[in-house]
Amino acid sequence: MKLVIYLSKCKYFVSETDFKLNKANLLKAKKYFDRNQNFLYHSAFEQAEHFDCAVIIPCYSERWEVLKSTLQSLHVAGSVFKGKALVLIVFNAAKDDIQGVAQNSQCKTSLDDYLSQSDLTIQISALDIHFDSLKDSGVGYARKLGMDSIAMLCFSRSQYSCPLICLDADTVVAENYFVAIQEAFEHYSGKAFSIHFEHILPEVEELKEAIIQYELHLRYFIGIQRFYGLPFAYQTIGSAMACSAQHYVKVGGMVKRQAGEDFYFMHKFSKEQTLLNLNSTTVFPSSRISQRVPFGTGKAVNDFINRGETEMLTYHYAAFEPLDSIMELVHQLYGGKALLDPSQQLHKFLIDNVLIKSLDQLRKQAKTFRDFHHSFFQWFNAFRLMKYVHSVHETSHKKLPLNQALCYYFELQGLPYKQDRFTNLEILRKFDKKQSPQVNGVQL
């Protein structure tokens, strides 16, 4: 299936006849779509064949060879999938971005040729989005346009549990990609999943070294949070996310940001404790240098190389050590027995961020300790953790060389630390893959 649409503040208004929902769900869905009516809901999608899951791929100024590799990997994954997958490519660029628009056009032409010649196991559709300005554009906008469109189609067909899967144009997937995602949604009550990732390592030694260190940093940062039992310790990689259509709408959809949209989106689910790891399959993001977004993998790798550094800096492990007692502190706060000590880093942060003013309300709303625990970590969430870590590095600790932090972390986890960074990366990749439990016989 091929579909190309030019968008210029296109609106589609939802009516009751568009949904096969009970009254309560209808009102919730209508509220979401009415609130986002400046985004794309197009009746042309009604012609799409039945699908069991949908992959949304934002594509900006991409070379066809790169996108083709991604589509071919999805084709292979589709060949072992008993269901049907829809892939929506969201070509996007600002109207005055002449180079971006031209590259998108060239890539779309190649895509049309590819679709006419290929017998694919997946359906492929495309949107052609021309944003009014660079300010109102970016990967978050593109993801939202695509996911909103597919979510509406799912609701119109009563496919509320259909997985909406985020991928990037330069990211290939494992052969069991669709199978593993479908099993996760069928066998477990998670509403969203963070999918295991492993960056493709390039042959150029300088670039390879940079991406190895950056992935080690990511795994250290989330791993040490997980060690101390924080409920939001999940990787948030834009090309490695999935959620159900129903809960996509429930949390308010994708975030309209030019970067960091993955972090903000996925932690909507972690706040509700409905986010889980899915480690039975793998996505393989590109490790290329990029300036497309103000931060992220490509930007971090590019900056590291440009600075001519040999070792990345990462967060000091001492910033996380006070979190070792946070569960005990939560118990004390619930019982009204805790006295926050401003001389302690974590306590001072909680005081400075007006936790005291929130405590009475948190206690009143909590019927049980479990309720209070849930409410506390909605307050002290992934965003506040980042603020805490940054505040510690501004006042008490300097960032550490990556190897020094990893040596400490490996000892903490009982892992064998090696001098070779690639070996350490392999160790952490395997270790992280073992972190999800089996549920109904399915390894998530």
TORKOL-4160 file (C-alpha; in steps of 0.2 Angstrom, whole numbers, padded with zeros to 4 digits, m for minus):
444
<pt num="1" X="0000" Y="0000" Z="0000"/>
<pt num="2" X="0007" Y="0017" Z="m0005"/>
<pt num="3" X="0000" Y="0033" Z="0002"/>
<pt num="4" X="0008" Y="0051" Z="0001"/>
<pt num="5" X="m0001" Y="0066" Z="0009"/>
<pt num="6" X="0004" Y="0084" Z="0009"/>
<pt num="7" X="0000" Y="0091" Z="0026"/>
<pt num="8" X="m0003" Y="0110" Z="0030"/>
<pt num="9" X="m0013" Y="0111" Z="0046"/>
<pt num="10" X="m0024" Y="0097" Z="0040"/>
<pt num="11" X="m0039" Y="0094" Z="0052"/>
<pt num="12" X="m0050" Y="0079" Z="0054"/>
<pt num="13" X="m0064" Y="0079" Z="0067"/>
<pt num="14" X="m0069" Y="0064" Z="0076"/>
<pt num="15" X="m0087" Y="0059" Z="0077"/>
<pt num="16" X="m0096" Y="0045" Z="0086"/>
<pt num="17" X="m0098" Y="0035" Z="0071"/>
<pt num="18" X="m0079" Y="0034" Z="0069"/>
<pt num="19" X="m0078" Y="0023" Z="0085"/>
<pt num="20" X="m0084" Y="0006" Z="0091"/>
<pt num="21" X="m0082" Y="0010" Z="0109"/>
<pt num="22" X="m0092" Y="0010" Z="0125"/>
<pt num="23" X="m0097" Y="0027" Z="0131"/>
<pt num="24" X="m0083" Y="0030" Z="0143"/>
<pt num="25" X="m0069" Y="0025" Z="0132"/>
<pt num="26" X="m0077" Y="0035" Z="0118"/>
<pt num="27" X="m0077" Y="0051" Z="0128"/>
<pt num="28" X="m0058" Y="0048" Z="0133"/>
<pt num="29" X="m0053" Y="0045" Z="0115"/>
<pt num="30" X="m0063" Y="0059" Z="0108"/>
<pt num="31" X="m0055" Y="0071" Z="0121"/>
<pt num="32" X="m0038" Y="0066" Z="0116"/>
<pt num="33" X="m0041" Y="0067" Z="0097"/>
<pt num="34" X="m0051" Y="0084" Z="0099"/>
<pt num="35" X="m0036" Y="0091" Z="0109"/>
<pt num="36" X="m0024" Y="0086" Z="0095"/>
<pt num="37" X="m0035" Y="0090" Z="0080"/>
<pt num="38" X="m0021" Y="0100" Z="0072"/>
<pt num="39" X="m0012" Y="0084" Z="0069"/>
<pt num="40" X="m0015" Y="0072" Z="0055"/>
<pt num="41" X="m0031" Y="0060" Z="0055"/>
<pt num="42" X="m0034" Y="0056" Z="0037"/>
<pt num="43" X="m0048" Y="0045" Z="0031"/>
<pt num="44" X="m0036" Y="0038" Z="0017"/>
<pt num="45" X="m0029" Y="0026" Z="0031"/>
<pt num="46" X="m0046" Y="0018" Z="0032"/>
<pt num="47" X="m0041" Y="0009" Z="0016"/>
<pt num="48" X="m0026" Y="0000" Z="0024"/>
<pt num="49" X="m0028" Y="m0019" Z="0026"/>
<pt num="50" X="m0029" Y="m0027" Z="0042"/>
<pt num="51" X="m0014" Y="m0026" Z="0053"/>
<pt num="52" X="m0009" Y="m0033" Z="0070"/>
<pt num="53" X="0005" Y="m0021" Z="0074"/>
<pt num="54" X="0011" Y="m0005" Z="0067"/>
<pt num="55" X="0029" Y="0002" Z="0065"/>
<pt num="56" X="0031" Y="0021" Z="0064"/>
<pt num="57" X="0047" Y="0028" Z="0056"/>
<pt num="58" X="0051" Y="0047" Z="0055"/>
<pt num="59" X="0062" Y="0050" Z="0040"/>
<pt num="60" X="0071" Y="0066" Z="0038"/>
<pt num="61" X="0084" Y="0069" Z="0024"/>
<pt num="62" X="0089" Y="0051" Z="0024"/>
<pt num="63" X="0098" Y="0041" Z="0010"/>
<pt num="64" X="0088" Y="0028" Z="0002"/>
<pt num="65" X="0101" Y="0015" Z="0005"/>
<pt num="66" X="0100" Y="0017" Z="0024"/>
<pt num="67" X="0081" Y="0017" Z="0024"/>
<pt num="68" X="0081" Y="0002" Z="0012"/>
<pt num="69" X="0091" Y="m0008" Z="0025"/>
<pt num="70" X="0079" Y="m0004" Z="0038"/>
<pt num="71" X="0064" Y="m0010" Z="0028"/>
<pt num="72" X="0073" Y="m0026" Z="0022"/>
<pt num="73" X="0076" Y="m0031" Z="0040"/>
<pt num="74" X="0057" Y="m0028" Z="0044"/>
<pt num="75" X="0053" Y="m0038" Z="0029"/>
<pt num="76" X="0064" Y="m0053" Z="0036"/>
<pt num="77" X="0055" Y="m0051" Z="0053"/>
<pt num="78" X="0038" Y="m0051" Z="0044"/>
<pt num="79" X="0042" Y="m0067" Z="0035"/>
<pt num="80" X="0042" Y="m0077" Z="0052"/>
<pt num="81" X="0028" Y="m0067" Z="0059"/>
<pt num="82" X="0011" Y="m0075" Z="0059"/>
<pt num="83" X="0002" Y="m0059" Z="0060"/>
<pt num="84" X="0002" Y="m0044" Z="0048"/>
<pt num="85" X="0013" Y="m0028" Z="0051"/>
<pt num="86" X="0010" Y="m0010" Z="0044"/>
<pt num="87" X="0025" Y="0001" Z="0042"/>
<pt num="88" X="0022" Y="0020" Z="0041"/>
<pt num="89" X="0036" Y="0031" Z="0035"/>
<pt num="90" X="0034" Y="0049" Z="0040"/>
<pt num="91" X="0044" Y="0059" Z="0028"/>
<pt num="92" X="0046" Y="0076" Z="0036"/>
<pt num="93" X="0055" Y="0093" Z="0034"/>
<pt num="94" X="0051" Y="0111" Z="0036"/>
<pt num="95" X="0044" Y="0119" Z="0020"/>
<pt num="96" X="0059" Y="0131" Z="0018"/>
<pt num="97" X="0072" Y="0117" Z="0021"/>
<pt num="98" X="0076" Y="0115" Z="0003"/>
<pt num="99" X="0090" Y="0102" Z="0005"/>
<pt num="100" X="0079" Y="0091" Z="0017"/>
<pt num="101" X="0063" Y="0092" Z="0006"/>
<pt num="102" X="0074" Y="0087" Z="m0010"/>
<pt num="103" X="0082" Y="0072" Z="m0001"/>
<pt num="104" X="0065" Y="0067" Z="0006"/>
<pt num="105" X="0058" Y="0068" Z="m0012"/>
<pt num="106" X="0072" Y="0057" Z="m0019"/>
<pt num="107" X="0070" Y="0044" Z="m0005"/>
<pt num="108" X="0051" Y="0043" Z="m0008"/>
<pt num="109" X="0054" Y="0040" Z="m0027"/>
<pt num="110" X="0066" Y="0026" Z="m0023"/>
<pt num="111" X="0053" Y="0019" Z="m0010"/>
<pt num="112" X="0040" Y="0019" Z="m0024"/>
<pt num="113" X="0051" Y="0010" Z="m0036"/>
<pt num="114" X="0055" Y="m0003" Z="m0022"/>
<pt num="115" X="0037" Y="m0006" Z="m0018"/>
<pt num="116" X="0032" Y="m0009" Z="m0036"/>
<pt num="117" X="0046" Y="m0022" Z="m0038"/>
<pt num="118" X="0046" Y="m0030" Z="m0021"/>
<pt num="119" X="0035" Y="m0044" Z="m0014"/>
<pt num="120" X="0035" Y="m0039" Z="0004"/>
<pt num="121" X="0029" Y="m0047" Z="0019"/>
<pt num="122" X="0024" Y="m0030" Z="0027"/>
<pt num="123" X="0012" Y="m0016" Z="0022"/>
<pt num="124" X="0021" Y="0000" Z="0019"/>
<pt num="125" X="0013" Y="0017" Z="0019"/>
<pt num="126" X="0021" Y="0035" Z="0018"/>
<pt num="127" X="0016" Y="0052" Z="0024"/>
<pt num="128" X="0025" Y="0067" Z="0017"/>
<pt num="129" X="0024" Y="0081" Z="0030"/>
<pt num="130" X="0030" Y="0099" Z="0026"/>
<pt num="131" X="0031" Y="0109" Z="0042"/>
<pt num="132" X="0028" Y="0127" Z="0042"/>
<pt num="133" X="0044" Y="0131" Z="0050"/>
<pt num="134" X="0060" Y="0123" Z="0058"/>
<pt num="135" X="0053" Y="0128" Z="0075"/>
<pt num="136" X="0037" Y="0118" Z="0073"/>
<pt num="137" X="0046" Y="0102" Z="0066"/>
<pt num="138" X="0057" Y="0088" Z="0072"/>
<pt num="139" X="0057" Y="0070" Z="0076"/>
<pt num="140" X="0044" Y="0072" Z="0090"/>
<pt num="141" X="0032" Y="0080" Z="0079"/>
<pt num="142" X="0035" Y="0067" Z="0065"/>
<pt num="143" X="0033" Y="0053" Z="0078"/>
<pt num="144" X="0017" Y="0061" Z="0085"/>
<pt num="145" X="0009" Y="0063" Z="0067"/>
<pt num="146" X="0012" Y="0045" Z="0063"/>
<pt num="147" X="0007" Y="0038" Z="0079"/>
<pt num="148" X="m0009" Y="0048" Z="0081"/>
<pt num="149" X="m0014" Y="0043" Z="0063"/>
<pt num="150" X="m0012" Y="0025" Z="0067"/>
<pt num="151" X="m0020" Y="0026" Z="0084"/>
<pt num="152" X="m0035" Y="0033" Z="0076"/>
<pt num="153" X="m0036" Y="0020" Z="0064"/>
<pt num="154" X="m0034" Y="0007" Z="0077"/>
<pt num="155" X="m0048" Y="0015" Z="0087"/>
<pt num="156" X="m0060" Y="0015" Z="0072"/>
<pt num="157" X="m0057" Y="m0004" Z="0070"/>
<pt num="158" X="m0058" Y="m0008" Z="0089"/>
<pt num="159" X="m0040" Y="m0013" Z="0089"/>
<pt num="160" X="m0037" Y="m0005" Z="0106"/>
<pt num="161" X="m0022" Y="m0016" Z="0111"/>
<pt num="162" X="m0013" Y="m0015" Z="0094"/>
<pt num="163" X="0005" Y="m0011" Z="0097"/>
<pt num="164" X="0012" Y="0005" Z="0090"/>
<pt num="165" X="0031" Y="0003" Z="0088"/>
<pt num="166" X="0044" Y="0017" Z="0086"/>
<pt num="167" X="0059" Y="0014" Z="0075"/>
<pt num="168" X="0071" Y="0025" Z="0066"/>
<pt num="169" X="0075" Y="0026" Z="0048"/>
<pt num="170" X="0093" Y="0020" Z="0051"/>
<pt num="171" X="0089" Y="0006" Z="0063"/>
<pt num="172" X="0088" Y="m0013" Z="0058"/>
<pt num="173" X="0079" Y="m0026" Z="0069"/>
<pt num="174" X="0082" Y="m0044" Z="0074"/>
<pt num="175" X="0072" Y="m0058" Z="0064"/>
<pt num="176" X="0060" Y="m0061" Z="0079"/>
<pt num="177" X="0056" Y="m0043" Z="0081"/>
<pt num="178" X="0037" Y="m0044" Z="0077"/>
<pt num="179" X="0035" Y="m0061" Z="0085"/>
<pt num="180" X="0043" Y="m0055" Z="0102"/>
<pt num="181" X="0033" Y="m0039" Z="0103"/>
<pt num="182" X="0017" Y="m0048" Z="0099"/>
<pt num="183" X="0021" Y="m0061" Z="0113"/>
<pt num="184" X="0025" Y="m0048" Z="0125"/>
<pt num="185" X="0009" Y="m0039" Z="0123"/>
<pt num="186" X="m0001" Y="m0055" Z="0123"/>
<pt num="187" X="0007" Y="m0063" Z="0138"/>
<pt num="188" X="0010" Y="m0048" Z="0150"/>
<pt num="189" X="0000" Y="m0034" Z="0156"/>
<pt num="190" X="0013" Y="m0020" Z="0152"/>
<pt num="191" X="0006" Y="m0006" Z="0143"/>
<pt num="192" X="0023" Y="0000" Z="0135"/>
<pt num="193" X="0040" Y="m0009" Z="0132"/>
<pt num="194" X="0058" Y="m0003" Z="0131"/>
<pt num="195" X="0066" Y="m0014" Z="0119"/>
<pt num="196" X="0084" Y="m0021" Z="0120"/>
<pt num="197" X="0096" Y="m0011" Z="0109"/>
<pt num="198" X="0114" Y="m0014" Z="0103"/>
<pt num="199" X="0122" Y="0000" Z="0093"/>
<pt num="200" X="0130" Y="m0006" Z="0076"/>
<pt num="201" X="0148" Y="m0004" Z="0078"/>
<pt num="202" X="0157" Y="0005" Z="0063"/>
<pt num="203" X="0173" Y="0000" Z="0056"/>
<pt num="204" X="0181" Y="0017" Z="0058"/>
<pt num="205" X="0191" Y="0015" Z="0074"/>
<pt num="206" X="0188" Y="0032" Z="0081"/>
<pt num="207" X="0170" Y="0031" Z="0078"/>
<pt num="208" X="0169" Y="0014" Z="0085"/>
<pt num="209" X="0178" Y="0019" Z="0101"/>
<pt num="210" X="0166" Y="0033" Z="0103"/>
<pt num="211" X="0150" Y="0023" Z="0102"/>
<pt num="212" X="0156" Y="0009" Z="0113"/>
<pt num="213" X="0160" Y="0022" Z="0126"/>
<pt num="214" X="0143" Y="0031" Z="0124"/>
<pt num="215" X="0133" Y="0014" Z="0125"/>
<pt num="216" X="0143" Y="0009" Z="0141"/>
<pt num="217" X="0138" Y="0026" Z="0148"/>
<pt num="218" X="0120" Y="0023" Z="0145"/>
<pt num="219" X="0120" Y="0006" Z="0152"/>
<pt num="220" X="0130" Y="0012" Z="0168"/>
<pt num="221" X="0117" Y="0026" Z="0170"/>
<pt num="222" X="0102" Y="0015" Z="0170"/>
<pt num="223" X="0110" Y="0000" Z="0178"/>
<pt num="224" X="0115" Y="0009" Z="0193"/>
<pt num="225" X="0097" Y="0016" Z="0195"/>
<pt num="226" X="0091" Y="m0002" Z="0193"/>
<pt num="227" X="0103" Y="m0008" Z="0206"/>
<pt num="228" X="0096" Y="0004" Z="0219"/>
<pt num="229" X="0078" Y="m0001" Z="0215"/>
<pt num="230" X="0072" Y="0014" Z="0206"/>
<pt num="231" X="0055" Y="0010" Z="0197"/>
<pt num="232" X="0059" Y="0021" Z="0182"/>
<pt num="233" X="0076" Y="0013" Z="0178"/>
<pt num="234" X="0073" Y="0010" Z="0159"/>
<pt num="235" X="0082" Y="0014" Z="0143"/>
<pt num="236" X="0072" Y="0027" Z="0133"/>
<pt num="237" X="0079" Y="0025" Z="0115"/>
<pt num="238" X="0068" Y="0032" Z="0102"/>
<pt num="239" X="0070" Y="0017" Z="0090"/>
<pt num="240" X="0067" Y="0005" Z="0104"/>
<pt num="241" X="0049" Y="0009" Z="0111"/>
<pt num="242" X="0032" Y="0001" Z="0109"/>
<pt num="243" X="0015" Y="0004" Z="0117"/>
<pt num="244" X="m0003" Y="m0001" Z="0114"/>
<pt num="245" X="m0014" Y="0011" Z="0105"/>
<pt num="246" X="m0026" Y="0012" Z="0119"/>
<pt num="247" X="m0013" Y="0017" Z="0132"/>
<pt num="248" X="m0004" Y="0029" Z="0119"/>
<pt num="249" X="m0020" Y="0039" Z="0119"/>
<pt num="250" X="m0022" Y="0037" Z="0138"/>
<pt num="251" X="m0006" Y="0045" Z="0143"/>
<pt num="252" X="m0008" Y="0059" Z="0130"/>
<pt num="253" X="0002" Y="0053" Z="0115"/>
<pt num="254" X="0019" Y="0057" Z="0109"/>
<pt num="255" X="0028" Y="0073" Z="0115"/>
<pt num="256" X="0031" Y="0086" Z="0102"/>
<pt num="257" X="0050" Y="0089" Z="0105"/>
<pt num="258" X="0064" Y="0091" Z="0093"/>
<pt num="259" X="0075" Y="0080" Z="0104"/>
<pt num="260" X="0072" Y="0070" Z="0120"/>
<pt num="261" X="0054" Y="0065" Z="0115"/>
<pt num="262" X="0058" Y="0047" Z="0119"/>
<pt num="263" X="0063" Y="0051" Z="0137"/>
<pt num="264" X="0048" Y="0061" Z="0140"/>
<pt num="265" X="0036" Y="0049" Z="0131"/>
<pt num="266" X="0042" Y="0033" Z="0139"/>
<pt num="267" X="0042" Y="0040" Z="0157"/>
<pt num="268" X="0024" Y="0044" Z="0155"/>
<pt num="269" X="0022" Y="0025" Z="0157"/>
<pt num="270" X="0036" Y="0023" Z="0170"/>
<pt num="271" X="0027" Y="0035" Z="0182"/>
<pt num="272" X="0011" Y="0024" Z="0180"/>
<pt num="273" X="0022" Y="0009" Z="0183"/>
<pt num="274" X="0016" Y="0001" Z="0166"/>
<pt num="275" X="0033" Y="0001" Z="0157"/>
<pt num="276" X="0043" Y="m0015" Z="0156"/>
<pt num="277" X="0059" Y="m0021" Z="0147"/>
<pt num="278" X="0057" Y="m0032" Z="0132"/>
<pt num="279" X="0074" Y="m0041" Z="0130"/>
<pt num="280" X="0069" Y="m0056" Z="0119"/>
<pt num="281" X="0073" Y="m0046" Z="0104"/>
<pt num="282" X="0085" Y="m0033" Z="0098"/>
<pt num="283" X="0085" Y="m0017" Z="0088"/>
<pt num="284" X="0102" Y="m0011" Z="0081"/>
<pt num="285" X="0103" Y="0008" Z="0080"/>
<pt num="286" X="0115" Y="0017" Z="0069"/>
<pt num="287" X="0131" Y="0024" Z="0077"/>
<pt num="288" X="0134" Y="0038" Z="0064"/>
<pt num="289" X="0139" Y="0056" Z="0068"/>
<pt num="290" X="0124" Y="0067" Z="0067"/>
<pt num="291" X="0119" Y="0085" Z="0071"/>
<pt num="292" X="0100" Y="0083" Z="0067"/>
<pt num="293" X="0095" Y="0085" Z="0085"/>
<pt num="294" X="0103" Y="0095" Z="0099"/>
<pt num="295" X="0107" Y="0080" Z="0110"/>
<pt num="296" X="0106" Y="0061" Z="0109"/>
<pt num="297" X="0118" Y="0047" Z="0102"/>
<pt num="298" X="0123" Y="0056" Z="0086"/>
<pt num="299" X="0126" Y="0072" Z="0094"/>
<pt num="300" X="0136" Y="0065" Z="0109"/>
<pt num="301" X="0147" Y="0055" Z="0098"/>
<pt num="302" X="0150" Y="0069" Z="0086"/>
<pt num="303" X="0155" Y="0081" Z="0101"/>
<pt num="304" X="0166" Y="0068" Z="0109"/>
<pt num="305" X="0176" Y="0066" Z="0093"/>
<pt num="306" X="0177" Y="0084" Z="0089"/>
<pt num="307" X="0184" Y="0088" Z="0107"/>
<pt num="308" X="0198" Y="0075" Z="0103"/>
<pt num="309" X="0195" Y="0066" Z="0119"/>
<pt num="310" X="0201" Y="0048" Z="0123"/>
<pt num="311" X="0189" Y="0044" Z="0137"/>
<pt num="312" X="0171" Y="0050" Z="0140"/>
<pt num="313" X="0166" Y="0057" Z="0157"/>
<pt num="314" X="0150" Y="0050" Z="0166"/>
<pt num="315" X="0141" Y="0053" Z="0182"/>
<pt num="316" X="0150" Y="0050" Z="0198"/>
<pt num="317" X="0144" Y="0034" Z="0207"/>
<pt num="318" X="0144" Y="0044" Z="0223"/>
<pt num="319" X="0129" Y="0053" Z="0217"/>
<pt num="320" X="0119" Y="0037" Z="0217"/>
<pt num="321" X="0124" Y="0030" Z="0234"/>
<pt num="322" X="0112" Y="0040" Z="0244"/>
<pt num="323" X="0098" Y="0031" Z="0234"/>
<pt num="324" X="0103" Y="0015" Z="0243"/>
<pt num="325" X="0092" Y="0020" Z="0258"/>
<pt num="326" X="0078" Y="0028" Z="0248"/>
<pt num="327" X="0066" Y="0014" Z="0251"/>
<pt num="328" X="0069" Y="0015" Z="0270"/>
<pt num="329" X="0066" Y="0033" Z="0268"/>
<pt num="330" X="0049" Y="0031" Z="0259"/>
<pt num="331" X="0044" Y="0019" Z="0273"/>
<pt num="332" X="0048" Y="0032" Z="0286"/>
<pt num="333" X="0040" Y="0046" Z="0277"/>
<pt num="334" X="0024" Y="0036" Z="0276"/>
<pt num="335" X="0024" Y="0033" Z="0294"/>
<pt num="336" X="0028" Y="0051" Z="0298"/>
<pt num="337" X="0044" Y="0046" Z="0307"/>
<pt num="338" X="0057" Y="0054" Z="0294"/>
<pt num="339" X="0067" Y="0069" Z="0298"/>
<pt num="340" X="0075" Y="0076" Z="0282"/>
<pt num="341" X="0093" Y="0082" Z="0286"/>
<pt num="342" X="0098" Y="0096" Z="0274"/>
<pt num="343" X="0116" Y="0091" Z="0277"/>
<pt num="344" X="0113" Y="0075" Z="0267"/>
<pt num="345" X="0113" Y="0077" Z="0248"/>
<pt num="346" X="0097" Y="0068" Z="0244"/>
<pt num="347" X="0088" Y="0075" Z="0259"/>
<pt num="348" X="0093" Y="0093" Z="0254"/>
<pt num="349" X="0087" Y="0090" Z="0236"/>
<pt num="350" X="0070" Y="0084" Z="0243"/>
<pt num="351" X="0068" Y="0099" Z="0254"/>
<pt num="352" X="0073" Y="0111" Z="0240"/>
<pt num="353" X="0060" Y="0103" Z="0229"/>
<pt num="354" X="0046" Y="0106" Z="0241"/>
<pt num="355" X="0043" Y="0088" Z="0245"/>
<pt num="356" X="0038" Y="0093" Z="0263"/>
<pt num="357" X="0023" Y="0103" Z="0256"/>
<pt num="358" X="0018" Y="0088" Z="0246"/>
<pt num="359" X="0019" Y="0075" Z="0260"/>
<pt num="360" X="0003" Y="0078" Z="0269"/>
<pt num="361" X="m0007" Y="0076" Z="0253"/>
<pt num="362" X="0003" Y="0061" Z="0247"/>
<pt num="363" X="m0002" Y="0052" Z="0264"/>
<pt num="364" X="m0020" Y="0058" Z="0264"/>
<pt num="365" X="m0022" Y="0050" Z="0246"/>
<pt num="366" X="m0014" Y="0034" Z="0251"/>
<pt num="367" X="m0024" Y="0020" Z="0258"/>
<pt num="368" X="m0009" Y="0009" Z="0260"/>
<pt num="369" X="0009" Y="0010" Z="0259"/>
<pt num="370" X="0009" Y="0003" Z="0242"/>
<pt num="371" X="m0002" Y="0018" Z="0236"/>
<pt num="372" X="0010" Y="0030" Z="0245"/>
<pt num="373" X="0026" Y="0021" Z="0237"/>
<pt num="374" X="0017" Y="0023" Z="0220"/>
<pt num="375" X="0013" Y="0042" Z="0223"/>
<pt num="376" X="0030" Y="0046" Z="0230"/>
<pt num="377" X="0039" Y="0039" Z="0214"/>
<pt num="378" X="0027" Y="0049" Z="0204"/>
<pt num="379" X="0034" Y="0064" Z="0212"/>
<pt num="380" X="0052" Y="0058" Z="0213"/>
<pt num="381" X="0052" Y="0052" Z="0195"/>
<pt num="382" X="0065" Y="0051" Z="0181"/>
<pt num="383" X="0064" Y="0070" Z="0178"/>
<pt num="384" X="0068" Y="0074" Z="0196"/>
<pt num="385" X="0081" Y="0061" Z="0197"/>
<pt num="386" X="0090" Y="0070" Z="0183"/>
<pt num="387" X="0088" Y="0086" Z="0192"/>
<pt num="388" X="0095" Y="0078" Z="0208"/>
<pt num="389" X="0110" Y="0070" Z="0198"/>
<pt num="390" X="0114" Y="0087" Z="0190"/>
<pt num="391" X="0113" Y="0096" Z="0206"/>
<pt num="392" X="0125" Y="0084" Z="0215"/>
<pt num="393" X="0138" Y="0087" Z="0201"/>
<pt num="394" X="0136" Y="0106" Z="0202"/>
<pt num="395" X="0139" Y="0106" Z="0221"/>
<pt num="396" X="0148" Y="0090" Z="0227"/>
<pt num="397" X="0156" Y="0079" Z="0214"/>
<pt num="398" X="0164" Y="0081" Z="0197"/>
<pt num="399" X="0160" Y="0069" Z="0183"/>
<pt num="400" X="0171" Y="0053" Z="0182"/>
<pt num="401" X="0181" Y="0045" Z="0168"/>
<pt num="402" X="0170" Y="0031" Z="0161"/>
<pt num="403" X="0182" Y="0017" Z="0166"/>
<pt num="404" X="0183" Y="0023" Z="0184"/>
<pt num="405" X="0164" Y="0023" Z="0185"/>
<pt num="406" X="0163" Y="0006" Z="0176"/>
<pt num="407" X="0175" Y="m0002" Z="0188"/>
<pt num="408" X="0165" Y="0003" Z="0203"/>
<pt num="409" X="0148" Y="m0003" Z="0194"/>
<pt num="410" X="0155" Y="m0020" Z="0189"/>
<pt num="411" X="0161" Y="m0023" Z="0207"/>
<pt num="412" X="0144" Y="m0018" Z="0213"/>
<pt num="413" X="0135" Y="m0030" Z="0201"/>
<pt num="414" X="0148" Y="m0044" Z="0204"/>
<pt num="415" X="0153" Y="m0043" Z="0186"/>
<pt num="416" X="0171" Y="m0047" Z="0179"/>
<pt num="417" X="0178" Y="m0030" Z="0174"/>
<pt num="418" X="0190" Y="m0030" Z="0159"/>
<pt num="419" X="0203" Y="m0018" Z="0153"/>
<pt num="420" X="0195" Y="m0019" Z="0135"/>
<pt num="421" X="0180" Y="m0008" Z="0133"/>
<pt num="422" X="0172" Y="m0019" Z="0120"/>
<pt num="423" X="0173" Y="m0034" Z="0131"/>
<pt num="424" X="0165" Y="m0024" Z="0145"/>
<pt num="425" X="0151" Y="m0019" Z="0133"/>
<pt num="426" X="0148" Y="m0037" Z="0128"/>
<pt num="427" X="0147" Y="m0041" Z="0146"/>
<pt num="428" X="0134" Y="m0027" Z="0150"/>
<pt num="429" X="0124" Y="m0031" Z="0135"/>
<pt num="430" X="0122" Y="m0049" Z="0141"/>
<pt num="431" X="0119" Y="m0044" Z="0159"/>
<pt num="432" X="0105" Y="m0032" Z="0154"/>
<pt num="433" X="0097" Y="m0045" Z="0143"/>
<pt num="434" X="0094" Y="m0055" Z="0159"/>
<pt num="435" X="0086" Y="m0042" Z="0169"/>
<pt num="436" X="0068" Y="m0046" Z="0164"/>
<pt num="437" X="0059" Y="m0061" Z="0172"/>
<pt num="438" X="0049" Y="m0074" Z="0163"/>
<pt num="439" X="0030" Y="m0072" Z="0162"/>
<pt num="440" X="0019" Y="m0086" Z="0157"/>
<pt num="441" X="0035" Y="m0094" Z="0150"/>
<pt num="442" X="0039" Y="m0079" Z="0139"/>
<pt num="443" X="0056" Y="m0070" Z="0142"/>
<pt num="444" X="0052" Y="m0052" Z="0140"/>
